[in-house]
Amino acid sequence: MPKASPPYRSALTIAISYALLSTLWILFSDTLVQQWSTDSDAAMTLQRYKGLLFVLISALYLFYVSLRFLRDLDHSRKRLGSYAVKLDNLLQRLPEGLFEVSSEGKVLLHNRHLSTLLALGEEDLHGHSIWPLLPECDATDYLRDKVSHLLSGAPTLPRPVLLPMPDQRILELTWGPLQDASQQLRGWFGVIVDISARVRQQDQLTLHASVFDNASEGHLICTDEGRILAANSACQTLLEADEPLLGQAVSPLIAASWPSFSALLREVGGVGEWQGECELEPLNHQRLPVNLRLRQIELSQISGYCYLLTFSDLRTLKQSEQRISRLTQYDPLTGLPNRQQLEQFMATYLQAETGTSCTLCYLDIDRYRQLRDNLGPQAGNQLVRIMARRLSNALSDDDLLFRYGDDDFIVLLRFVGDREEQVIKRAEALRLCSLHPISLQGMDVHLSLSQGLSRFPQDGDSLDSLLQKAMLAQSQVRAEGGNGYYLYNLSRSHEAMTPIRLENDLRQSIGTDELYPVFQPQVDLCTGAVTGMELLARWCHPQDGPVPPLRFIPLAEESELIDQLSIHLLRKAIAYWPAWQAISPAPMTLSFNLAPALLLRDAFLHFLNEEQENGRISPQWLRFEITENRFIDDSAVLARLYHLNRQGYAIIMDDFGTGYSSLGRLKDLPLQALKIDRTFVHDALQSTNDQAIIISTLSLATHLGLDVIAEGVETTEQAEWLRQQGCPKAQGYLYSAPLPADQLGGYLQQQLRLNTSCAQPE
């Protein structure tokens, strides 16, 4: 027997209860009639009353049953109506579009959002054919075909289809069959979802993943516990990882810099972003220098944070820095530390070695220029290399050797104490090492050295002061024929060379003809025309004769005579300038070396303003040369320099490439031109390093819009090479030595006639 449904059970219960009640009534009522009736008439009367009473009871029972049924039915209807309202509200509030379609393709049921998704407004779609409502596309045709197969009874696997809308939205339609209680197919249903945002997000994720994986830098994503979640191919390659990094710990990779990933997070202080250099420890090779960028990414309140680590390989950059450092700090000819490294070393050494002593020895090769001119530049370079090697071999492990110029060397004798005999012993060893003849071009060349020595701290507490004293002592050795040495405080002419006397004599010479300017022309490398000149100071002492500028210019700065000296020289120059300018067919410029101390003197700036107002000086032709490492750390001097530049005066950086941070601070100086130092020009034809520095300087100047002048040009080969590299101007003994004012006019006229004759056709 099939299991009864709840309505059947209820009806059966009512029938059984009624039958039971009727049976009990009949049995019980018949017994009472028999007991209470005395005759047949009484029995008949009781039977009638019994029947009427049974009818009444049956009516009451049926009334009760019907009332209860109707009440339950009404309650069920209300509950069903409430459920229907709730279901309808739920369906209407769903973001998806829901619909039911009959087997004829008519919409039987739908929610409001379906009209919105299909861009049909608030239109009621009931009874409409579903196919015109869907966009015309291949996906709709595919769906129509699949539904036809489904309704025809063919086995069909419903699959979602994507519907592209005209407004660039993308809808996803999920569909399936609808069956009645007898499992008969009566239509189909559909659920439409707007997946445009999801598709765009997926496209964005795909794009980001592509960028992430194809980035040239190594990218790695890890949890806040340091467990790797993702790593791109560049990271795999950078770390030379044979296995995927997913799931591995970050801590072993950064162990060279931090003991753990949490230690890294503690060091950066929980900031959102951090960047710095560190070393990685890949499994397959030695430590790897990288630039690390760490960024914190917030995922969600549940997931917390993750971290993006970006690694930039610094190996190539470090190698380039080492090569550049080698080029800028070491002499390419001898391999010795150069002037720049000497200045850097002494700046720290003299401060760190307070309380100790050392000796600075300035030396050069006697008759070097004569030997080089007679034997050629190649032989001259070979002499310098051999002498550098001999000096290195003669020094102890504690001593340091630097190449300072063409044939100039600086030896720093450390740990010699205060005993002069130790200093003299070292100087004698240097002298003896140079005396062995050198075989060059089939002949023996005999060399010797002139040495001047000064001691720290007795003779000075800076490189400039020690070098000045050593040069003073060396000049006495040269005056006596060379091949010797003098300690500054043992020099025979110490009294004559004292700075106090020099200062007094310099003060008296200012305003006289003992101090006079000389002018070295600057020429155009393409045309040979004179484009300008550099003003240089000369002092002819009445007793000692010519005094090198290296001796009296620093003294003028220290004694605050530099403004008087500069004004004196400029006044003499501007007196001749109109006549010289009249000779030249094109405007010329006059370059004047500007000392930092001079810029801080109000008298000099007042002189410039006054002469400019009177028309005797013009920023159109007067230019100022500076040496960068003397200006770079003084904000007051830089402010005055900018003031001059705003007035129209051009600023030229002298000795470019020898300053300790020329490239790094070039942007901080108001420059219009660069002068390539003579040390690079001198060996440019033999040294690829010097060539690289000159070519780089020319390229840099071109990109920055700066003019360039090459100093120290002494041969036509040097000039031709510079011209081929694009250097516009040059200055040096090839064109002229520095000329006094009374000879410069004749030189300009001679050059003008020479250029004119060369320009005329034959």
C-alpha positions in Angstrom: 0.0 0.0 0.0 1.4 3.3 -0.9 2.3 5.6 1.8 -0.6 8.1 2.5 -0.2 11.7 2.0 -0.9 14.2 4.8 -4.4 15.2 3.3 -5.4 11.5 2.9 -4.4 10.7 6.5 -6.5 13.7 7.8 -9.6 12.6 5.8 -9.1 9.0 7.0 -8.8 10.1 10.6 -12.1 12.1 10.3 -14.0 9.1 8.7 -12.8 6.6 11.3 -13.6 8.9 14.2 -17.1 9.6 12.8 -17.7 5.8 12.2 -16.5 5.1 15.7 -18.7 7.8 17.2 -21.7 6.5 15.2 -21.2 2.9 16.2 -20.9 3.9 19.9 -24.0 6.0 19.6 -26.1 3.3 18.0 -25.0 0.7 20.6 -25.3 2.9 23.5 -28.6 4.5 22.4 -30.2 1.1 21.6 -29.4 -0.1 25.0 -30.9 2.9 26.7 -34.1 2.7 24.5 -34.6 -0.9 25.6 -34.1 -0.1 29.2 -36.3 3.1 29.2 -39.1 1.9 26.8 -42.1 0.1 28.4 -44.1 -0.5 25.3 -43.6 -0.3 21.6 -45.0 3.2 21.3 -42.5 4.5 23.8 -39.8 2.7 22.0 -40.7 4.2 18.7 -40.8 7.7 20.3 -37.4 7.2 21.8 -36.1 5.9 18.5 -37.2 9.1 16.7 -35.6 11.3 19.4 -32.5 9.2 19.2 -32.3 9.7 15.4 -32.9 13.4 15.7 -30.3 13.7 18.4 -27.8 11.7 16.2 -28.5 14.1 13.3 -27.9 17.1 15.6 -24.7 15.6 17.0 -23.5 14.7 13.5 -24.2 18.2 12.3 -22.3 19.7 15.2 -19.4 17.3 14.5 -19.4 18.2 10.8 -19.6 21.9 11.8 -16.6 21.5 14.0 -14.6 19.6 11.4 -15.6 22.0 8.6 -14.8 25.1 10.7 -11.4 23.7 11.6 -10.7 22.8 8.0 -11.6 26.2 6.8 -9.7 27.9 9.5 -6.6 25.9 8.7 -7.1 26.5 5.0 -7.3 30.3 5.5 -4.2 30.2 7.7 -2.4 28.2 5.0 -3.5 30.6 2.3 -2.2 33.6 4.4 1.1 31.8 5.0 1.4 30.9 1.4 0.6 34.5 0.3 3.3 35.8 2.8 5.8 33.3 1.4 4.9 34.3 -2.1 5.4 38.0 -1.3 8.7 37.3 0.4 9.9 35.1 -2.5 8.8 37.8 -5.0 10.6 40.5 -3.0 13.7 38.2 -2.9 13.6 37.5 -6.6 13.1 41.2 -7.4 16.0 42.2 -5.2 18.4 39.8 -6.7 21.1 41.4 -8.8 20.7 38.6 -11.4 18.0 38.6 -14.0 15.7 35.6 -13.6 13.2 34.3 -16.1 11.1 31.3 -17.0 10.3 30.5 -20.7 7.6 28.2 -22.0 8.4 25.6 -24.6 7.0 28.1 -27.2 9.6 30.6 -26.2 7.3 32.9 -24.2 8.4 34.6 -21.0 6.2 33.2 -18.2 8.0 34.7 -15.2 10.8 37.2 -14.7 12.1 39.7 -12.1 12.6 43.4 -12.7 16.3 43.2 -12.9 16.1 41.2 -16.1 14.7 44.3 -17.9 17.5 46.4 -16.5 20.2 44.0 -17.6 18.7 43.8 -21.1 18.5 47.6 -21.2 14.7 47.5 -21.7 13.8 49.9 -18.9 10.8 49.0 -16.6 9.0 47.1 -19.4 6.9 44.1 -18.4 8.3 41.2 -20.4 5.5 38.7 -19.5 4.2 37.0 -22.7 7.0 38.3 -24.9 9.2 36.0 -26.9 12.6 35.7 -25.3 14.6 35.7 -28.5 14.1 39.3 -29.6 15.0 40.4 -26.1 18.5 38.9 -26.3 21.3 40.7 -28.2 21.9 39.5 -31.8 25.1 37.7 -31.7 26.6 34.2 -32.2 26.0 33.4 -28.6 22.3 33.9 -28.9 22.2 31.8 -32.1 24.1 29.1 -30.2 21.6 29.2 -27.3 18.6 29.1 -29.6 20.0 26.0 -31.2 20.7 24.3 -27.9 17.3 25.1 -26.5 15.7 23.6 -29.7 17.6 20.4 -29.1 16.6 20.3 -25.5 12.9 20.8 -26.2 12.9 18.2 -29.0 14.1 15.6 -26.5 17.7 15.4 -27.7 20.3 14.9 -25.0 21.7 18.4 -24.3 24.2 19.6 -21.8 23.3 23.2 -20.9 26.3 25.4 -20.7 26.6 29.1 -19.8 26.9 31.5 -22.7 28.3 35.0 -22.8 26.2 37.8 -24.3 28.0 40.9 -25.5 25.8 43.9 -25.1 26.0 47.0 -27.4 26.9 49.2 -24.4 30.1 47.2 -23.9 28.7 45.2 -21.1 29.1 41.4 -21.0 26.3 39.2 -19.6 26.5 35.6 -18.6 23.4 33.5 -19.2 23.1 30.2 -17.2 20.1 28.1 -18.4 18.5 24.7 -17.9 15.3 22.7 -18.4 12.1 23.0 -16.4 9.9 19.9 -15.7 6.5 19.4 -14.1 5.6 16.9 -11.5 5.4 14.1 -14.0 9.0 14.9 -15.2 7.6 16.2 -18.4 9.6 19.1 -20.0 7.4 22.2 -19.9 10.0 24.9 -20.7 13.3 26.3 -19.6 14.7 28.9 -17.2 17.6 31.4 -17.3 19.7 33.4 -14.9 21.5 36.4 -16.4 24.5 38.0 -14.5 26.4 41.2 -15.5 30.0 40.0 -15.4 31.5 43.1 -17.1 33.3 44.1 -13.9 34.5 40.6 -13.4 35.8 40.4 -17.0 37.5 43.7 -16.7 39.0 42.7 -13.4 40.2 39.4 -14.9 41.7 41.3 -17.9 43.4 43.6 -15.4 44.7 40.7 -13.4 45.9 39.1 -16.7 47.6 42.4 -17.7 49.2 42.8 -14.2 50.3 39.2 -14.2 51.9 39.7 -17.7 53.6 42.9 -16.5 54.7 41.2 -13.3 56.1 38.2 -15.0 57.8 40.1 -17.9 59.3 42.9 -15.8 63.1 43.2 -16.1 63.4 43.7 -12.3 62.9 40.8 -9.9 59.6 40.9 -8.1 58.7 38.7 -5.2 55.5 38.7 -3.1 55.5 37.2 0.4 53.4 37.0 3.5 54.1 39.0 6.6 55.8 35.8 7.9 58.2 35.8 5.0 56.7 33.0 3.0 56.9 33.5 -0.8 53.5 33.7 -2.5 54.7 34.6 -6.0 57.9 35.4 -7.9 58.3 36.5 -11.5 60.7 35.0 -14.0 63.3 37.8 -13.6 63.4 37.0 -9.9 63.9 33.3 -10.7 66.7 34.2 -13.1 68.3 36.8 -10.8 68.5 34.3 -7.9 69.4 31.4 -10.3 66.7 29.3 -8.6 66.4 25.8 -10.1 63.1 25.2 -8.2 60.1 27.5 -8.1 60.3 29.9 -5.2 56.6 29.5 -4.3 56.3 28.5 -0.7 59.9 29.1 0.2 61.1 31.4 2.9 62.6 34.8 2.2 64.9 34.8 5.2 67.7 32.7 3.7 67.8 35.0 0.7 68.4 38.1 2.8 70.5 36.5 5.4 73.6 38.5 4.3 71.9 41.7 5.4 69.2 40.7 7.9 69.0 37.5 10.1 65.3 37.1 9.2 62.4 38.7 7.3 60.9 40.0 10.6 64.3 41.7 11.4 64.0 43.5 8.1 60.4 44.6 8.9 61.6 45.8 12.4 64.5 47.8 10.8 62.3 49.6 8.3 59.9 50.5 11.2 56.7 49.2 9.7 56.5 51.9 7.0 54.5 51.4 3.9 57.5 51.7 1.6 61.2 51.4 2.0 64.2 51.4 -0.4 67.9 50.7 0.1 70.9 48.7 -1.0 71.5 45.2 0.4 73.1 41.9 -0.5 71.2 38.7 -1.4 72.5 35.2 -0.8 71.3 33.0 -3.7 71.9 29.3 -3.4 74.0 28.9 -6.6 76.5 31.8 -6.5 78.2 34.4 -4.3 76.5 37.4 -2.7 74.6 39.6 -5.1 74.3 43.4 -4.6 70.8 44.7 -5.3 68.7 47.7 -4.7 65.7 46.5 -2.6 62.3 48.2 -2.7 59.9 46.9 0.0 56.2 47.8 -0.2 53.5 46.8 2.2 50.2 45.8 0.5 46.9 45.5 2.5 44.8 42.7 1.3 41.7 42.6 3.6 40.8 42.6 7.3 40.8 38.8 7.2 43.9 38.2 5.0 46.0 41.0 6.6 49.1 42.2 4.7 51.6 40.9 2.2 54.8 42.5 1.0 56.1 43.2 -2.5 59.9 43.0 -2.7 61.5 44.4 -5.9 65.2 43.6 -6.6 67.3 45.6 -9.1 70.6 44.0 -10.0 73.4 46.4 -9.1 76.3 44.3 -10.4 76.7 46.2 -13.6 76.3 49.5 -11.9 78.9 48.6 -9.2 81.3 47.5 -11.9 80.7 50.8 -13.8 81.2 52.7 -10.6 84.5 50.9 -10.0 85.6 51.6 -13.5 84.7 55.3 -13.2 86.4 55.4 -9.8 89.5 53.9 -11.3 89.4 56.4 -14.2 88.9 59.4 -11.9 91.1 58.4 -8.9 94.0 56.7 -10.6 96.5 57.9 -13.2 96.0 55.9 -16.4 99.7 56.2 -17.4 101.3 54.9 -14.2 98.4 53.3 -12.3 99.2 55.5 -9.3 96.6 57.3 -7.2 96.1 60.8 -8.8 95.6 64.3 -7.5 92.0 63.7 -6.7 92.7 60.7 -4.5 95.5 62.6 -2.8 93.1 65.4 -1.8 90.5 62.9 -0.5 93.1 60.9 1.4 94.7 63.9 3.0 91.4 65.4 4.0 90.6 62.4 6.1 94.2 61.5 7.1 95.2 64.8 8.6 92.1 64.8 10.7 92.4 61.2 11.8 96.1 61.3 12.5 96.0 64.2 15.0 98.9 63.9 17.4 101.1 62.1 15.0 103.5 63.4 12.3 104.2 62.8 8.7 106.2 64.3 5.9 105.0 65.3 2.4 107.6 65.1 -0.4 107.0 67.0 -3.6 109.3 65.9 -6.4 109.7 66.0 -10.1 112.1 64.8 -12.8 114.9 67.2 -13.6 115.0 68.4 -17.3 111.9 66.4 -18.0 110.4 68.8 -20.5 113.7 69.1 -22.4 114.0 65.3 -22.6 110.4 64.9 -23.7 110.8 67.6 -26.4 113.9 66.0 -27.7 112.9 62.3 -27.5 109.1 62.7 -28.1 106.0 62.3 -26.0 106.1 58.5 -26.1 109.6 58.5 -24.6 108.4 61.0 -22.1 105.6 58.8 -21.0 108.0 55.9 -20.7 110.3 57.9 -18.5 107.4 58.8 -16.2 106.3 55.1 -16.0 109.8 53.9 -15.2 110.3 56.6 -12.5 106.9 55.7 -11.0 108.0 52.1 -10.8 111.4 53.0 -9.2 109.8 55.3 -6.6 107.3 52.6 -5.7 110.0 50.1 -5.2 112.0 52.5 -3.0 109.2 53.2 -0.6 108.3 51.3 2.5 104.9 49.7 3.0 103.8 52.6 5.1 104.6 55.2 2.5 102.2 56.4 -0.2 103.0 57.6 -3.8 100.7 59.8 -5.9 101.2 61.2 -9.4 100.4 64.9 -9.2 101.1 66.2 -12.7 103.2 65.6 -15.8 106.4 64.6 -14.1 105.3 65.6 -10.6 104.9 63.1 -7.8 103.8 63.4 -4.2 105.2 61.0 -1.6 103.6 60.8 1.8 106.1 59.5 4.4 104.2 58.2 7.3 105.4 57.1 10.8 108.8 58.8 10.4 108.4 60.5 13.8 110.0 63.9 14.6 113.6 62.9 13.7 114.9 64.7 10.7 117.5 62.0 10.0 114.7 59.6 9.2 113.2 62.0 6.8 116.5 62.7 5.1 117.2 59.0 4.9 114.0 58.4 3.1 114.6 61.3 0.7 118.1 60.0 0.0 116.7 56.6 -0.9 114.3 58.3 -3.4 117.2 60.3 -4.9 119.4 57.3 -5.3 116.7 55.2 -7.0 116.5 57.7 -9.9 120.2 57.8 -10.7 120.4 54.5 -12.6 120.5 55.3 -16.4 117.5 54.3 -18.6 118.0 52.9 -22.1 115.8 54.8 -24.5 116.1 54.9 -28.3 119.5 53.3 -28.3 121.0 55.7 -25.7 121.4 55.8 -21.9 119.3 58.6 -20.3 120.5 59.8 -16.9 117.7 61.1 -14.6 117.6 62.9 -11.3 115.0 64.3 -9.0 114.4 67.6 -7.2 112.6 67.1 -3.9 111.0 69.5 -1.4 109.7 68.2 1.9 107.4 69.7 4.5 106.2 68.2 7.8 102.9 67.9 9.5 102.0 69.5 11.8 105.1 71.8 12.0 104.8 73.3 8.5 101.1 73.2 8.0 97.8 71.5 8.9 96.3 71.1 5.4 97.3 69.7 2.1 97.5 73.2 0.5 99.8 74.5 3.2 102.1 71.4 3.2 102.2 71.4 -0.6 103.1 75.1 -0.7 106.0 74.7 1.8 107.2 71.6 -0.1 107.2 73.5 -3.4 109.1 76.4 -1.8 111.7 74.0 -0.6 111.9 72.2 -4.0 112.3 75.5 -5.8 115.5 76.0 -3.9 116.7 72.6 -5.0 116.0 73.5 -8.6 117.8 76.8 -8.2 120.9 74.9 -7.2 120.8 72.6 -10.2 118.4 69.8 -9.0 119.3 66.3 -7.9 118.7 67.0 -4.3 116.3 67.7 -1.5 115.5 70.3 1.0 113.4 70.1 4.1 111.3 73.2 4.4 112.7 74.3 7.7 116.2 73.5 6.7 116.1 75.4 3.4 119.1 77.7 2.9 116.9 80.5 1.7 114.4 80.1 4.4 114.6 83.7 5.5 114.1 84.9 1.9 111.2 82.5 1.3 109.3 83.3 4.5 105.6 84.0 3.9 105.8 87.2 6.0 108.3 88.7 3.7 106.5 87.6 0.6 103.3 89.1 1.9 105.0 92.4 2.6 106.6 92.5 -0.8 103.4 91.5 -2.5 101.5 94.3 -0.7 104.1 96.8 -2.0 104.1 95.4 -5.5 100.3 95.8 -6.0 99.8 99.0 -8.1 103.2 98.7 -9.6 104.5 97.1 -12.8 106.1 94.3 -10.8 102.6 92.7 -10.8 101.2 92.5 -14.4 98.8 90.4 -16.4 99.7 88.0 -19.2 97.2 86.6 -21.7 97.0 83.1 -23.3 94.9 83.0 -26.4 92.0 80.6 -26.9 91.3 79.6 -30.5 88.6 78.0 -32.6 89.7 74.5 -33.5 87.9 74.6 -36.8 88.8 78.1 -38.1 92.0 78.8 -36.1 90.5 82.2 -35.2 91.2 83.7 -31.7 88.0 83.6 -29.8 89.2 84.8 -26.5 92.0 84.7 -23.9 92.7 83.9 -20.3 94.2 86.5 -18.0 97.0 85.1 -15.8 98.9 86.9 -13.1 102.7 87.3 -13.1 105.0 88.8 -10.4 108.6 89.8 -11.1 110.1 90.3 -7.7 112.8 93.0 -7.7 115.3 90.8 -5.8 114.2 87.1 -6.3 113.0 87.5 -9.9 109.8 85.7 -11.2 107.7 84.3 -8.4 105.4 81.4 -9.4 101.7 82.1 -9.1 101.3 79.0 -7.0 103.3 80.8 -4.3 101.8 84.3 -4.3 98.1 83.6 -5.2 97.4 81.5 -2.1 99.3 84.0 -0.1 97.1 86.8 -1.5 94.0 84.9 -0.5 95.3 84.2 3.0 96.4 87.8 3.6 93.2 89.3 2.1 95.1 91.0 -0.7 93.3 89.0 -3.4 90.7 91.7 -4.1 93.4 94.4 -4.5 95.5 92.1 -6.7 92.5 91.2 -8.9 91.4 94.8 -9.3 94.9 95.8 -10.2 95.2 93.1 -12.9 91.7 93.7 -14.4 92.3 97.5 -14.6 95.4 96.9 -16.7 93.5 94.4 -18.9 90.5 96.6 -19.6 92.8 99.4 -20.5 94.0 97.4 -23.5 90.7 95.7 -24.3 89.1 98.2 -26.7 92.2 98.2 -28.9 92.4 94.4 -29.0 88.7 94.0 -29.7 89.1 96.4 -32.6 91.7 94.1 -34.2 89.5 91.0 -34.0 86.8 90.7 -36.7 84.6 88.8 -34.2 83.8 89.5 -30.5 86.4 88.0 -28.1 86.1 87.0 -24.4 88.4 87.5 -21.5 88.5 84.8 -18.8 89.6 85.6 -15.3 90.3 83.1 -12.6 87.9 83.6 -9.6 89.1 82.6 -6.1 86.4 81.9 -3.5 87.9 84.5 -1.1 87.6 87.1 -3.9 83.9 86.6 -4.2 83.4 87.3 -0.5 85.1 90.6 -0.8 82.6 93.4 -1.2 85.4 95.7 -2.7 85.7 93.4 -5.8 82.0 93.2 -6.4 81.7 97.0 -6.0 84.6 97.4 -8.6 82.7 95.2 -11.1 79.5 97.1 -10.7 81.2 100.5 -11.0 83.2 99.5 -14.1 80.1 98.0 -15.7 78.1 101.1 -15.1 80.9 103.2 -16.7 80.9 100.9 -19.7 84.5 99.7 -19.2 83.5 96.1 -18.3 80.7 94.2 -20.0 79.3 90.7 -19.2 79.3 90.1 -22.9 83.1 89.7 -22.9 84.3 89.2 -19.3 84.0 85.6 -18.0 85.0 84.0 -14.7 86.7 80.7 -14.3 86.2 78.6 -11.1 87.7 75.4 -9.7 84.7 73.3 -8.6 86.2 71.7 -5.5 87.0 75.1 -4.1 83.4 76.3 -4.4 81.2 73.3 -3.8 80.9 73.4 0.0 80.5 77.1 0.7 76.9 78.3 0.4 77.9 82.0 0.8 80.4 81.7 -2.1 77.8 79.9 -4.3 75.2 82.6 -3.6 77.7 85.3 -4.8 78.4 83.1 -7.9 74.8 82.9 -8.8 74.5 86.7 -8.3 77.3 87.2 -10.9 75.6 84.8 -13.3 72.3 86.7 -13.0 74.1 89.9 -13.9 75.1 88.2 -17.2 78.6 87.0 -16.5 79.4 83.6 -17.9 80.9 81.0 -15.4 83.5 78.5 -16.6 84.5 75.4 -14.6 88.3 75.1 -14.8 90.2 71.8 -14.5 87.0 69.8 -15.2 87.3 66.1 -14.4 89.8 66.6 -11.5 87.4 67.8 -8.9 86.2 65.2 -6.4 82.5 65.4 -7.4 82.3 67.2 -10.7 79.6 65.1 -12.2 77.6 64.8 -9.0 77.4 68.6 -8.3 77.6 69.9 -11.8 73.9 70.7 -11.7 74.4 72.9 -8.6 76.7 75.4 -10.4 75.5 78.1 -12.9 77.9 77.1 -15.7 78.1 78.1 -19.3 81.4 76.3 -20.2 83.8 73.6 -19.2 87.6 73.5 -19.5 89.1 70.0 -20.0 92.2 69.7 -17.7 95.6 69.6 -19.3 96.4 66.3 -17.7 93.8 64.5 -19.8 94.8 66.3 -23.0 98.5 65.6 -22.5 98.1 61.8 -22.8 95.0 61.7 -24.9 96.8 60.2 -28.0 98.3 57.4 -25.9 95.7 56.7 -23.2 92.3 55.3 -24.0 91.2 56.2 -20.5 92.0 59.9 -21.1 90.3 59.6 -24.5 87.2 58.2 -22.8 87.1 61.0 -20.2 87.5 63.7 -22.9 84.8 62.2 -25.1 82.4 61.8 -22.2 83.0 65.4 -21.2 82.2 66.6 -24.7 79.1 64.5 -24.8 78.0 65.8 -21.4 78.6 69.4 -22.4 76.7 69.0 -25.6 73.6 67.6 -23.8 73.8 70.4 -21.2 74.4 73.1 -23.8 77.8 74.1 -22.4 80.8 75.4 -24.3 84.1 73.4 -24.0 87.8 74.6 -24.0 90.6 72.1 -24.0 93.7 73.2 -22.0 97.3 72.3 -22.5 97.2 71.6 -26.3 100.9 71.4 -27.3 100.9 69.5 -30.6 99.0 69.6 -33.8 98.2 65.9 -33.4 96.4 66.7 -30.1 94.5 69.6 -31.7 93.4 67.5 -34.7 92.2 64.7 -32.5 90.2 67.1 -30.3 88.7 68.7 -33.4 87.6 65.3 -34.7 85.9 64.6 -31.4 83.9 67.8 -31.7 85.8 70.0 -29.2 85.1 73.6 -30.3 88.0 75.5 -28.7 91.5 75.0 -27.3 94.3 76.8 -25.4 97.9 75.9 -25.1 101.5 76.4 -26.1 100.7 75.1 -29.6 99.1 78.4 -30.3 100.9 80.7 -27.9 102.6 81.0 -24.5 101.0 83.5 -22.2 101.8 86.9 -23.7 102.3 90.3 -22.0 99.9 93.1 -23.0 102.4 94.9 -25.2 102.9 91.7 -27.4 99.3 90.5 -27.6 98.2 93.2 -30.1 100.9 92.1 -32.6 99.9 88.4 -32.1 96.2 89.2 -32.8 97.2 91.1 -36.0 99.5 88.3 -37.1 96.7 85.7 -36.5 94.2 87.8 -38.4 96.5 88.1 -41.5 97.2 84.3 -41.3 93.5 83.4 -41.2 92.7 85.9 -43.9 95.3 84.5 -46.3 94.2 80.9 -45.5 90.6 81.9 -46.3 91.4 83.4 -49.7 91.0 81.0 -52.7 94.2 80.2 -54.6 
